[in-house]
Structure formats: C-alpha cells, structure tokens
C-alpha cells in the first residue's frame, strides 16, 4: 500500500549515505515524472492510435482481448479498474504498446556527458568530458537486436509463441523483458525513466477506455511525418481521425 511504498522511499540513501526522503526531494521526483511525462505520453498515444488505424487485424485482436479481459475481471464495467489489474495485463495490449515505443520512442535521441574515462563493450575508448549521443529510434530498428524483421510492426515479438512461431488466439503470455539496453525507449541503468510504469499505465487506461467506445480511422491521405527538430517525437502535422461509435458497425 501507500504507507509501505513511502517507507521504502524513506530508506533510500544517496552515494554518501545521506537520506533521500526530504520533502524537497520527493517534490522534485514527482514534478520530474509529471512534467517529463506530458508530451512524451501524448506522443506515444498518437503513434498508438495511428498503428491501430493502419493495422485492422491487430486492432481486432487487441479489442477482443480487452473485451475478454473485462468480462473476466469485471473491472471497467461493474467496478473501476484497479492499479494491479491494469499493471499486469492485458498482455497483448502490453505487447502492442511496447512495439509502438520500440519503433516510435517518445524521446528518439538522447545525449550524455562522460564523467570519467571509460572503455565501451565494443572496445571503443571514451574520454572524460566527451559528449555522446545515442538514438533509441535507430536502435529499435537494428537487425542485430530485433532480427531481420526489425522494421516490421509486430506486437507478437513480445509474446510467447508455439513451436510454429504463432501466438494463437489467447490468452497470451509475455516473453521475459528484454534488457534495458536493448529496449532503450525509457533510458537505462541509473537514469531509467522515473515515470515508466506510470506512462505505460496511462496509455493502457486511455486505450482500454477508447476501445470500449470507438473505432478511430486516420483521415485518408493525411501525411504522417516526424517533427524531428524537437526533443520528443510528435507527428509533424498531427493525426486527424474519423471517430465512429464502436457499435455502429
């Protein structure tokens, strides 16, 4: 519960052994993931809605899983969603969101200043004071990490498959999570995004809610381009969509 989580926070120490549980520190942490998570989560949702519009079969599979999930849990219909229920499932929705973020990371590039001399796993020597840039957008498309189909949008790559490589019709089961340094959309190591779990939860809540009410289709011929000059990765011209009640079909 909340008290247990706060007690865990209260035990944190910095590199000098000093407590980190001051009100100021807690305030800074909360502001960090609330402010940093505004545009990034909105961008991720935009790419999610575009992918659903572009891949009707994936949308059908996702909507069916959500329908079955609601019937099974009773949440979202007879009673409100709980944190634990949405955090742990539904698995295909979880896979879908991560596949969107693999190809459309909300922060497509990031930079680090080197604080001491270091040798990278490749053998490359990097000296203190250097500035390094890495590209989650490019890393999500590397064949060495994701296979020869790295450019394809395939939520099933996050799910367990049978001997023929098929995920079946559900219920689905997630594969073990890849390394933070392979799926780098939320940074990694000591700089792992503070709001990662909150962002995934927010996206799940919005997509589950929309799935019960609407079909959203991209306006035909509307250009889909990145706005590459910003820190995050919004669509250059936005995403106008036609909205239809789900039960109109």
N, C-alpha and C positions, 0 to 999 in steps of 0.2 A: 504494500500500500504506500501512500504518500509519505507517511512517517518513516517507514523503512527506507524508502528511497532517499529521503532527506538525511537520515542517519548515515547512509552510505556516502552521500556527498560530504557530510560533516567530517568524515575520516580522511578525506583527500589531503595530500601534502604536496608542496612544491619540491623542486630539486634540492632545496636547502632544509627540507624537513619542516617547514612552517605550514600551519593550517591554511587551507584554501576556502574555508567556509564563511568568509566575511560576507556581509550583506552586499557590499560593493561588488565583490567577485561574482556572486550569484546574479546580481543585476546585469553585469556585463555579459555573462554567459547567456542569459535569457534574451537580452537585446540582440546579441550576436546572431542566434539562430532564428529569431523572429524577423529581423531586418534582412539578413542574408537570404532567408527563405522565401521572400516575397516574389521577386521577379523570377528566380530560379524555378520555383514550383509552378508558377503560372506558365512559364515557357515549356516545362515538361508536360503539363496538361494539354497545351496547344498541340504539341507533337503527338501525344497520345490520341487526341481526337482526330487528327489527320490520318494517323495509321489505321484507326478503326474505320474511317471512311474509305480508305484505299484498299482494305483487306476484308471484304464482307464475310469470308469463311472464318477468319479469326474472330470477327465481331460476333458471329453466330455462336461459335464455341465459347466465347467469353460470356455472352449474355446467358447462355444455357447454364454454365457453371454457376453464375451468380444467382439465377433463379433457383437452382437445386440447393445452393448454399443457404438461401433464405428459407426455403421450405424445411431444410434440415435443422437449422438453428432457431428458427422462429424470430430471429432478430432482423430489424429493418422493416418488419411488418407488424407483428404483435407487440414488439417492445423495441426500444432503441438499441443500436449497435453498442457493443462493449469494446473496450480497447483491446483486450486479449483476443477476441474473436477476429477482428479485422487485422490485427498484427500478424496472426498466424495463418490467415487464409484470406480469400481462396487462392490456391496455388497457381492456377492458370493466370489469374489476374496479377499475381506477384511476378510471374514469369514475363507477362506482357509488359508491365511497367519497366522491368529491368532491361528488357530487349529494346524498348524505346530509348532508355537512358544510355544504353551501350552505343547506339547509332546517333543519338541526338543529346549528348550530355549538356546539361544546362550551363556548365562552365567549360567551353571547348578547349581553352588553353589556360595554363597557369604557370607562374614563374616562382623560382626560389633563389634566394641569395645563399651562397655556400659559406658556412660559418667556420669551417676548418678544412684542411686538405683531406681529400678522400679519393679512394680508388673504386670505381663502379664495378659491378659484376662482370661487365664486358672487358675490364682491364683498363678502361679509359681513366686517366688521372685528371682530377678536377682540383683546382687550387682555391684556397680561401679567398673570398671576395668576388668570385665569379658569379655571374647571373645565368641561371639555367631555366629554360622554358620546356615544358612537356605538353603534349597535345592529347587529351583524352579523346577528342573527336577522331584523330588518326589512329590511336591505339585500339579503339573499338572496331577498326576495320582491318587490323593486321591479321594476315593469314597464320602467322606463327603462333598467335594466341588463340584465335577463334576458328581456325580451319579455313579451307578453301571457299566456303560459303559465307565468309565473314561479312560481305556486303549485303547479304540477303537478310530480310526481316523474318526471323524465325523464333517466336517465343518458346517453341519446343526445345530449343537448345538448353534451356534452363530446367528441363523436366526429365525424369527417368523415362527410359524407353524399353520396349521389349526387345527380343533377340533380332527382330527385323527392323529395329530403329523407329518404331511407331510408338506414340504416346497413348493410343487407344482413345476411348470416349469418356474417360474419367471413372472414378475420381483420380486426380492426378497427384503425382508426388514430386516434390522439388529435388533436384540434384544438390549435393553439398555445395555451399557457396564457393565461388572461385576466390582466389587471392585478391586482397585489396589492390595489389599492384598489377593485376590483370584487368579487373573491372575497377577503373580508376575514376569513375564519374563523381565519387564523393571524396576524392583525395585518399590518402592512406597514411598508416602509421600514426605518429603523434599528432598529425594535422588532419586526421579523419574528421569529416564534417560533423559538427555537433548536432545538427538537426536532421541527420539522415533518416532516422526512424520516424521522426515527425513528418518529414516531407513525403515519405512513402505512404504513411497513414493518411495524410491529407489527400493525396492523389487517389487512393483507394476509396475514400469516402465520397469524393466527387464522382468518380466513375461508376461506383455502385449505385449512387442516387440517380444519376443520369440514365443508367441502363434500365431502370425501372419505369422511366417516363418517356424517353425519346429515342428516335433514330436521328443521328446528325450526319448530313451529307455535305461534303465540300461543294461550293459553288463551282460548276464546270468551268474549266479553262482559267481559273484563278491561278496566277503564278505562285509557286512555292519556292521561296529562296531564303537563304540565311541572311541575317543582318550581321555581317562579320566584323564590324568595327566596334562592337561593344564587348564588355566583359562577359556578359551572358549571351545566350544564343536564341533570340526571338526570331519569329518569321518577319522577313522584311516588309511584307505587305499585309500582315495579319492573316486571319483564317476565317473569312465569311462562310457561314454554313446555313443550309436549309435545315430547319428543325420541324420534325413531324412527330406527332404523338405515337408512341410505340404500338398502340392498339388500333391504329388506323390502317394497318397492313392486313 
